[in-house]
Every structure is written in C-alpha cells, then in structure tokens.
Amino acid sequence: GGDEYIVSGGHDKQAIVYNVTSGQIVATLSGAGGDVTAVSGMVVTDKVMLVGTGSSDGLVRLYSVPIASGGDDEVQLLGSEQLGKGEGVVPVSVVVHFSSTAESATVIVGGSDGSVNVFKFSESRFKLITYLKSEDGINFSSGCIHPDGLIYAAGTTTGKLLIYDLKTQAVAGTLEGHDGSPINCISVSENGYHVATSSSGDSPIHIWDLRKLKLSAIITPPSDVGTVTSLAFDPMGLYLAYSGEESTKVCVVKDWDRVVSSLSKTKTVTTGNNSQAAPTCGGVVWGGKGLEEDGGKVWIAAGCDGEKPIRFWGVE
C-alpha cells in the first residue's frame, strides 16, 4: 500500500499506468481507435485501480487494472461508450469520481460539443446516466472536477469558464476571460477556493475566486516558459505549477508572481552515452507525501507531446 501511480495517454492509441514508487509500468491499456487525449486513475483497493480514458475517436473507456505485485489478474475493460452518438464529439476531460469503488464507479466526461456526461458502472454495465448540454454554440476545450466532487468546471473554446453544480444539474456561474481564446487547462486547488486556467493563446494565466465567482489574479508567465500547456496545484494547495513549451515554473499561492522553482528544458537527460535537452511541456502533476509532513517531499512530473518519457523532479 501507499504506492503512487501516473496514468498517461499517447498518440499510439494507448494509455500507460506507471508505478512511480517502484519505477515500473503496471499496465498498457489498448483498444482506443485514436489518440488517447484524456486520462484519469484512482486506486480503489490495495489490488485494483480504475482508469478512465477518452480518445479522439469519441470513445470513453473504463478499465480495471490489477496493481498488486505478483498477482495473476489481467486488465479488464469494464465498459466503453461513444460520446455524442458518433457526431465527431471528442472527450476533453475524463474524471473517475472519488466516490467510485471496484463494484460501482462514476466517470464524469466533458464533451467537445459542450456537454457534461456522467457514466455509471454497476452490475457489470457501463452506461450514461446524466447528460447536461450547454447552450447552442458553446464548445468545451477542457474540464476539471472540484475536490468536493459536486462541481464541474468546463473551459470553452471562447475563453468562458462554466461552473456546473452536478447536484442541481445547472450552471452556477459563467466567468469570462482569456480574451476569447480557448481554455486549454484547468486546475482547482485542494481547498476548492481557487481555479487556475490557461489558454492556448497569448493570454496570461487566470486565477478565479470560486466563492465570489470573479477573477482574483493574473499571472504573466516569464518569457522562458512559452505557451502554457498544463497547470496543477500541489496537494496541499500551497503552490501552483505551470508548464509550457520551454520550462515549468512553481509559484506561491496568493503570492502568484513569486517563482520558487524553475524546471528548465535546458537541463540534460543522459541515456547511455547520449545527452539531450529534456522538454517539459504538458501534463504536469504533483505527487509525494506533502511538504507539511515530517521529512515530507513532493515530486513534479511533466510529459511532453511527441515524447514517450515522463520527467520527474524532486522538490524539497
């Protein structure tokens, strides 16, 4: 118990489950008919991890992945469903809800057509149970679940951030920003107070106050970051990491312009006799015990589009 995992998706139509603690690949999940563009994983028992994937062919899949060492169990595809009835709708985000168990799981999926889709796995069936459609003309480009599990934040292709209340199945707020550019990544802090969004355009990172439903800060990334492609709050909600085409920065929550760590593309990675620059764009995630615990350490990992390796950095 206590092992940590990363799930990554790729252009090879596969998702990889990697055990960070042991440094080993646990499973390779195949079957997608296109690029795997959205992934989510959750350990539900000491032997099983649930993994949800979304791919460019519009399919959402849920897998049961055995994680116990020495076990003979194989990966199971628990279910597969098409978004939007084959109308070219692709998943922009997939979340395995934290209430899920090995026997009964909930998967929340944002669709590019401006839909929030809630799938349920129970009694060996995987089916759509809730379908929330935004107004005509609104298309989603990203999505994220709030830590309380009851709020879903959806980024649109026109720079709007829609806040859905999953309990009432209604939009609780609409926030406008990013000069109308698509929102490509969303992260919600662990305490649920702050939402960070980045855009595929030249717009700076926006920090939203979820309680007041308004913009509270703007971060203009240093020039050596490039276009921000991914961002994530740390598990304690003390720091925000944002990753671009050139480097990854870690800044302090509420003191947003103070950068405490810089993970640069110019750092070399040596493989055998070959040294090469290590790009750090995309897919940034945090792990570790947390800086507040005795001897606590955290790590940051970042993947890069077009590259198989995931880079890890220790942060003390």
LOTIBA-927124 format. One record per residue (C-alpha): residue in one letter; x, y, z. Coordinates in Angstrom, 1 decimal, m for minus. Example, Ala and Ser with C-alpha at 12.3 -4.5 7.8 and 13.67 -1.06 7.14 Angstrom:
{'a'; {12.3; m4.5; 7.8}}
{'s'; {13.7; m1.1; 7.1}}
This chain:
{'g'; {0.0; 0.0; 0.0}}
{'g'; {1.0; 3.6; m0.3}}
{'d'; {2.4; 3.3; m3.9}}
{'e'; {1.8; 6.3; m6.2}}
{'y'; {0.8; 6.0; m9.9}}
{'i'; {0.7; 8.1; m13.0}}
{'v'; {m1.5; 7.5; m16.0}}
{'s'; {m0.5; 8.9; m19.4}}
{'g'; {m2.2; 8.8; m22.8}}
{'g'; {m0.5; 8.8; m26.1}}
{'h'; {m0.7; 9.2; m29.9}}
{'d'; {m0.1; 5.4; m30.1}}
{'k'; {m3.8; 4.8; m29.1}}
{'q'; {m2.7; 3.5; m25.7}}
{'a'; {m2.6; 4.6; m22.1}}
{'i'; {0.2; 3.6; m19.7}}
{'v'; {m0.2; 3.0; m15.9}}
{'y'; {3.2; 3.7; m14.2}}
{'n'; {4.0; 2.9; m10.6}}
{'v'; {6.1; 5.9; m9.5}}
{'t'; {7.2; 4.2; m6.3}}
{'s'; {8.6; 1.0; m7.9}}
{'g'; {9.6; 2.7; m11.2}}
{'q'; {7.7; 0.1; m13.2}}
{'i'; {5.0; 0.1; m15.9}}
{'v'; {2.0; m1.7; m14.4}}
{'a'; {m0.2; m1.9; m17.4}}
{'t'; {m0.6; m0.8; m21.1}}
{'l'; {m4.2; m0.1; m21.9}}
{'s'; {m5.0; m0.6; m25.6}}
{'g'; {m8.2; m0.6; m27.7}}
{'a'; {m8.7; 3.1; m28.4}}
{'g'; {m9.4; 4.0; m32.1}}
{'g'; {m7.5; 7.3; m31.9}}
{'d'; {m5.1; 9.3; m29.8}}
{'v'; {m5.7; 9.0; m26.0}}
{'t'; {m6.3; 12.6; m25.1}}
{'a'; {m7.8; 12.4; m21.6}}
{'v'; {m7.0; 10.0; m18.7}}
{'s'; {m7.9; 9.6; m15.0}}
{'g'; {m6.9; 7.0; m12.5}}
{'m'; {m8.0; 6.1; m9.0}}
{'v'; {m6.8; 3.4; m6.6}}
{'v'; {m10.0; 1.8; m5.1}}
{'t'; {m8.5; m1.2; m3.2}}
{'d'; {m4.9; m2.4; m2.5}}
{'k'; {m5.3; m4.6; m5.5}}
{'v'; {m7.3; m2.6; m8.0}}
{'m'; {m7.0; 0.7; m9.8}}
{'l'; {m9.8; 2.1; m12.0}}
{'v'; {m8.6; 4.0; m15.1}}
{'g'; {m10.8; 6.1; m17.4}}
{'t'; {m9.7; 7.2; m20.8}}
{'g'; {m11.0; 9.4; m23.6}}
{'s'; {m9.8; 9.2; m27.2}}
{'s'; {m10.1; 11.2; m30.4}}
{'d'; {m12.5; 8.6; m31.8}}
{'g'; {m15.0; 9.8; m29.3}}
{'l'; {m14.9; 6.8; m27.1}}
{'v'; {m14.8; 6.7; m23.3}}
{'r'; {m13.4; 3.6; m21.7}}
{'l'; {m13.2; 2.3; m18.1}}
{'y'; {m10.6; m0.3; m17.1}}
{'s'; {m10.0; m2.3; m14.0}}
{'v'; {m6.2; m2.5; m13.6}}
{'p'; {m4.6; m5.0; m11.1}}
{'i'; {m1.8; m3.3; m9.1}}
{'a'; {m0.9; m6.0; m6.5}}
{'s'; {2.6; m7.3; m7.2}}
{'g'; {2.8; m11.0; m8.1}}
{'g'; {m0.9; m11.3; m9.0}}
{'d'; {m2.1; m13.2; m12.0}}
{'d'; {m5.1; m10.9; m12.6}}
{'e'; {m5.4; m9.2; m16.0}}
{'v'; {m6.6; m5.8; m17.1}}
{'q'; {m10.3; m5.8; m17.7}}
{'l'; {m12.3; m3.4; m19.9}}
{'l'; {m15.3; m2.7; m17.8}}
{'g'; {m17.1; m0.6; m20.4}}
{'s'; {m16.9; 1.6; m23.5}}
{'e'; {m19.3; 4.3; m24.7}}
{'q'; {m19.4; 6.7; m27.6}}
{'l'; {m19.9; 10.4; m26.9}}
{'g'; {m22.4; 12.3; m28.9}}
{'k'; {m23.7; 9.3; m30.9}}
{'g'; {m20.8; 9.4; m33.4}}
{'e'; {m21.2; 13.1; m34.4}}
{'g'; {m17.5; 13.9; m34.1}}
{'v'; {m17.7; 14.7; m30.4}}
{'v'; {m14.4; 14.0; m28.5}}
{'p'; {m13.8; 13.8; m24.7}}
{'v'; {m11.9; 16.9; m23.5}}
{'s'; {m11.6; 15.6; m19.9}}
{'v'; {m12.3; 12.3; m18.1}}
{'v'; {m12.6; 12.0; m14.3}}
{'v'; {m13.0; 8.9; m12.3}}
{'h'; {m15.1; 10.2; m9.4}}
{'f'; {m13.6; 9.7; m5.9}}
{'s'; {m16.8; 8.0; m4.7}}
{'s'; {m16.0; 5.1; m7.0}}
{'t'; {m15.4; 1.5; m5.8}}
{'a'; {m14.3; m1.6; m7.6}}
{'e'; {m18.0; m2.6; m7.9}}
{'s'; {m19.6; 0.7; m8.6}}
{'a'; {m17.9; 3.6; m10.4}}
{'t'; {m18.8; 7.0; m11.7}}
{'v'; {m17.0; 8.7; m14.6}}
{'i'; {m17.5; 12.3; m15.5}}
{'v'; {m16.6; 13.3; m19.0}}
{'g'; {m16.6; 16.7; m20.7}}
{'g'; {m17.5; 16.6; m24.4}}
{'s'; {m16.3; 18.9; m27.1}}
{'d'; {m19.9; 19.7; m28.0}}
{'g'; {m20.4; 21.5; m24.7}}
{'s'; {m21.8; 18.5; m22.8}}
{'v'; {m21.2; 17.1; m19.3}}
{'n'; {m21.7; 13.3; m19.4}}
{'v'; {m21.9; 11.2; m16.3}}
{'f'; {m21.4; 7.5; m16.8}}
{'k'; {m22.1; 4.8; m14.2}}
{'f'; {m20.5; 1.3; m13.9}}
{'s'; {m22.5; m1.1; m11.8}}
{'e'; {m23.7; m4.7; m12.0}}
{'s'; {m21.3; m5.2; m14.9}}
{'r'; {m22.8; m2.4; m17.0}}
{'f'; {m21.3; 0.9; m18.1}}
{'k'; {m23.9; 3.4; m19.2}}
{'l'; {m24.7; 7.1; m19.5}}
{'i'; {m26.9; 8.3; m16.6}}
{'t'; {m26.7; 12.1; m16.9}}
{'y'; {m26.4; 14.3; m19.9}}
{'l'; {m26.1; 18.1; m19.4}}
{'k'; {m25.9; 20.2; m22.6}}
{'s'; {m24.8; 23.8; m22.6}}
{'e'; {m26.4; 26.4; m24.9}}
{'d'; {m26.0; 26.1; m28.6}}
{'g'; {m22.7; 27.3; m30.0}}
{'i'; {m20.8; 26.6; m26.8}}
{'n'; {m18.0; 24.0; m27.2}}
{'f'; {m15.7; 22.7; m24.4}}
{'s'; {m12.0; 22.6; m24.7}}
{'s'; {m11.1; 21.4; m21.1}}
{'g'; {m12.7; 20.3; m17.8}}
{'c'; {m11.9; 19.6; m14.2}}
{'i'; {m13.8; 18.3; m11.1}}
{'h'; {m13.9; 20.3; m7.8}}
{'p'; {m12.4; 18.4; m4.8}}
{'d'; {m15.9; 18.2; m3.2}}
{'g'; {m17.0; 16.1; m6.2}}
{'l'; {m20.1; 18.2; m6.7}}
{'i'; {m18.9; 20.9; m9.0}}
{'y'; {m17.5; 20.6; m12.6}}
{'a'; {m15.6; 23.4; m14.2}}
{'a'; {m15.7; 23.4; m18.0}}
{'g'; {m13.4; 25.6; m20.2}}
{'t'; {m14.8; 26.7; m23.5}}
{'t'; {m13.3; 27.5; m26.9}}
{'t'; {m14.3; 31.2; m26.4}}
{'g'; {m12.5; 31.7; m23.1}}
{'k'; {m15.5; 31.2; m20.8}}
{'l'; {m15.3; 29.1; m17.7}}
{'l'; {m18.7; 27.4; m16.9}}
{'i'; {m19.2; 26.2; m13.3}}
{'y'; {m21.7; 23.3; m13.2}}
{'d'; {m23.5; 22.2; m10.0}}
{'l'; {m23.8; 18.5; m10.5}}
{'k'; {m26.4; 18.2; m7.8}}
{'t'; {m28.9; 20.6; m9.3}}
{'q'; {m27.6; 19.8; m12.8}}
{'a'; {m27.4; 23.6; m13.6}}
{'v'; {m24.8; 26.2; m14.4}}
{'a'; {m24.0; 28.0; m11.2}}
{'g'; {m21.8; 30.6; m12.8}}
{'t'; {m20.1; 31.8; m16.0}}
{'l'; {m16.7; 33.5; m15.9}}
{'e'; {m15.3; 35.3; m19.0}}
{'g'; {m11.6; 35.8; m19.7}}
{'h'; {m8.6; 34.9; m21.8}}
{'d'; {m9.6; 37.5; m24.5}}
{'g'; {m11.9; 34.9; m26.0}}
{'s'; {m9.1; 32.3; m26.6}}
{'p'; {m9.8; 28.6; m25.8}}
{'i'; {m9.1; 27.5; m22.3}}
{'n'; {m6.7; 24.5; m22.6}}
{'c'; {m6.2; 23.5; m19.0}}
{'i'; {m8.0; 23.9; m15.6}}
{'s'; {m6.9; 23.1; m12.0}}
{'v'; {m8.8; 23.6; m8.8}}
{'s'; {m6.9; 24.0; m5.5}}
{'e'; {m7.3; 21.3; m2.8}}
{'n'; {m9.4; 23.7; m0.6}}
{'g'; {m11.6; 24.5; m3.6}}
{'y'; {m11.1; 28.2; m3.3}}
{'h'; {m9.0; 28.9; m6.4}}
{'v'; {m9.4; 27.8; m10.0}}
{'a'; {m6.4; 28.3; m12.3}}
{'t'; {m7.0; 28.4; m16.1}}
{'s'; {m4.6; 28.7; m19.0}}
{'s'; {m5.2; 29.5; m22.7}}
{'s'; {m3.8; 28.3; m25.9}}
{'g'; {m3.4; 31.9; m27.0}}
{'d'; {m1.1; 34.6; m25.6}}
{'s'; {m3.5; 35.3; m22.7}}
{'p'; {m1.9; 35.1; m19.2}}
{'i'; {m2.9; 32.5; m16.6}}
{'h'; {m6.2; 33.5; m14.8}}
{'i'; {m6.8; 32.8; m11.1}}
{'w'; {m10.5; 32.7; m10.3}}
{'d'; {m12.1; 33.0; m6.8}}
{'l'; {m14.7; 30.3; m6.8}}
{'r'; {m16.6; 31.6; m3.8}}
{'k'; {m17.0; 35.1; m5.2}}
{'l'; {m17.2; 33.9; m8.9}}
{'k'; {m14.8; 36.5; m10.1}}
{'l'; {m11.2; 37.0; m11.3}}
{'s'; {m8.8; 37.4; m8.4}}
{'a'; {m5.4; 37.4; m10.1}}
{'i'; {m3.5; 37.2; m13.4}}
{'i'; {m0.1; 35.5; m13.8}}
{'t'; {2.0; 36.5; m16.8}}
{'p'; {4.5; 33.6; m17.2}}
{'p'; {8.2; 34.5; m17.7}}
{'s'; {9.3; 34.5; m21.3}}
{'d'; {11.3; 31.3; m20.9}}
{'v'; {8.1; 29.3; m20.3}}
{'g'; {6.5; 29.6; m23.7}}
{'t'; {2.8; 28.9; m24.3}}
{'v'; {1.4; 27.3; m21.1}}
{'t'; {0.0; 23.9; m21.8}}
{'s'; {m0.7; 22.5; m18.4}}
{'l'; {m1.0; 23.6; m14.8}}
{'a'; {m1.7; 22.0; m11.4}}
{'f'; {m2.0; 23.0; m7.7}}
{'d'; {0.1; 20.9; m5.3}}
{'p'; {m1.8; 18.5; m2.9}}
{'m'; {m1.5; 21.0; 0.0}}
{'g'; {m2.8; 23.9; m2.1}}
{'l'; {0.3; 26.0; m1.3}}
{'y'; {1.9; 26.1; m4.8}}
{'l'; {0.8; 26.2; m8.4}}
{'a'; {3.0; 24.6; m11.1}}
{'y'; {2.5; 25.7; m14.7}}
{'s'; {4.3; 24.0; m17.6}}
{'g'; {5.0; 25.5; m21.0}}
{'e'; {6.8; 24.6; m24.2}}
{'e'; {10.1; 25.7; m22.8}}
{'s'; {10.0; 25.1; m19.0}}
{'t'; {7.9; 24.5; m15.9}}
{'k'; {7.6; 27.0; m13.0}}
{'v'; {6.3; 26.7; m9.5}}
{'c'; {4.8; 29.8; m7.9}}
{'v'; {3.3; 30.5; m4.4}}
{'v'; {m0.5; 30.6; m4.0}}
{'k'; {m1.7; 34.2; m3.2}}
{'d'; {1.8; 35.5; m4.0}}
{'w'; {1.4; 34.4; m7.6}}
{'d'; {4.4; 36.2; m9.1}}
{'r'; {6.9; 34.6; m6.7}}
{'v'; {8.5; 31.7; m8.5}}
{'v'; {10.2; 29.3; m6.1}}
{'s'; {11.3; 26.7; m8.5}}
{'s'; {12.2; 26.6; m12.2}}
{'l'; {12.4; 23.3; m14.1}}
{'s'; {14.1; 24.1; m17.4}}
{'k'; {14.1; 22.4; m20.7}}
{'t'; {17.8; 23.1; m20.9}}
{'k'; {18.5; 20.5; m18.2}}
{'t'; {20.1; 17.5; m19.9}}
{'v'; {19.0; 13.9; m19.5}}
{'t'; {21.7; 11.3; m20.0}}
{'t'; {20.7; 8.0; m21.6}}
{'g'; {23.7; 5.7; m22.1}}
{'n'; {26.3; 7.8; m23.8}}
{'n'; {23.8; 10.3; m25.2}}
{'s'; {22.9; 13.6; m23.6}}
{'q'; {19.9; 15.7; m24.8}}
{'a'; {17.7; 18.6; m23.6}}
{'a'; {14.6; 17.4; m21.8}}
{'p'; {11.4; 19.3; m22.9}}
{'t'; {8.9; 19.8; m20.0}}
{'c'; {5.8; 20.8; m21.9}}
{'g'; {2.4; 19.4; m21.0}}
{'g'; {0.8; 17.2; m18.4}}
{'v'; {2.2; 18.5; m15.2}}
{'v'; {1.2; 16.6; m12.0}}
{'w'; {2.2; 16.6; m8.3}}
{'g'; {2.8; 13.6; m6.0}}
{'g'; {4.5; 12.7; m2.7}}
{'k'; {3.6; 13.0; 0.9}}
{'g'; {3.4; 16.8; 1.1}}
{'l'; {5.8; 19.4; 2.3}}
{'e'; {4.0; 19.8; 5.6}}
{'e'; {4.7; 16.3; 6.9}}
{'d'; {7.9; 15.4; 8.8}}
{'g'; {10.6; 14.9; 6.2}}
{'g'; {7.9; 15.4; 3.6}}
{'k'; {9.0; 15.6; 0.0}}
{'v'; {6.9; 16.1; m3.2}}
{'w'; {7.7; 15.4; m6.8}}
{'i'; {6.6; 17.0; m10.0}}
{'a'; {6.2; 15.1; m13.3}}
{'a'; {5.7; 16.5; m16.7}}
{'g'; {5.2; 14.8; m20.1}}
{'c'; {5.8; 16.3; m23.5}}
{'d'; {3.7; 15.9; m26.6}}
{'g'; {5.5; 13.7; m29.1}}
{'e'; {7.8; 12.2; m26.4}}
{'k'; {7.4; 8.9; m24.5}}
{'p'; {9.4; 9.7; m21.4}}
{'i'; {7.9; 11.5; m18.4}}
{'r'; {10.4; 13.6; m16.5}}
{'f'; {10.4; 13.7; m12.6}}
{'w'; {11.8; 16.3; m10.3}}
{'g'; {12.1; 16.1; m6.5}}
{'v'; {11.0; 19.3; m4.7}}
{'e'; {12.0; 19.8; m1.0}}
